[in-house]
């Protein structure tokens, strides 16, 4: 029962990533359809660096739960970046028309 509690606690940190993951997937499809895929390279680089830093910091702070929390935070950051780039691109398109 102790292991069940530990896994349930970890899963509670992972669940925060779901809306940002889904939103990121939708925005990624938009980026692909707009043919601005180079943005995804920069966002992926950000994800890698952010995840490494947050894993290191959060594991020291809250233990194994930090891995799950850092993943959720990475998806939040990724969603914000992708949303920002899509918004900028749409604003440029609106000015052209």
N, C-alpha and C positions, 0 to 999 in steps of 0.2 A: 504494500500500500504506500510505502514511502516513495518508491520509484514512480508510482502513478502520480503522486502529488508533484514530484519534480518535473515530470514530463508535462503535466497539465500547466504548471507554472511557465515553462518554456513556451508552450503553445500559445499562452495568453499574450506573450510578447510578439509572436509570429503573426497573430491574427490582425495586428495593426497594418500590416503590409497589403492586405487584400484590396482595399479601395484604390490605393496608389498604384498597385500592380496592374489592375484592370484599366484604370485611367491611362497609365503609361502605355499599355498595349494599344489602346484606341488611338492615342496620339502618335505612336510609332507607325501605325497604318496610315495616318494622315501625312506624316513626314514622307513615307515611302511613296504615297500617291502624288505628293508635290515634287518628288524627285530632288529632295534636299537631304539625301541619306548621309552626307558627310557630317551632319550634325550628330548623328548617332555615334560616330567615332569619338567625338569630344565628350559626349555624355557617358559613353562606356569607360573612357579614361577617368572621368570624374568618379564614376561608380567604383572603379577598382581602388583608386587612391582613398576615397572616402571610407570605403568598407574596411580597408586595412587599418586606417587610423582609428576608426570607431571600434573595431574589434579589439585592438590593443587597449584602448582607453576603457571601454565598457566591461571587458572581461576582468580587468583589475578592480573595477568599481562594484559590479554586481555578479561577477562570476559567469557561469555558463549561460545565464539569461542574457548576458551582454551580446552574445553572438546573435541571438534572435532579435534583440532590440536594434542592433546595428544593421541587420538586414532590413528591418522595417524602416529605419531612418534613411537607409540608402535608397529604397524605393520612393520615399517621400521626396528626397533631394532630386532624384532622377525625374520624377513626375514634374516637379517645379521647373527644372531646367528645360525639359521637353516642351512643357506648356509655354514657357517664355519664348522659346525659339519659334514655335508654331504661331504664337500671337504676333511676334515681330514680322514673320513672313506674311501672315494674312494682312497686317496693316500696310505693308509694302504693296501687296497686290491691290488693296483697296485704293491706294493713292494713284496707282497706274490707271484705274478705270474711272 
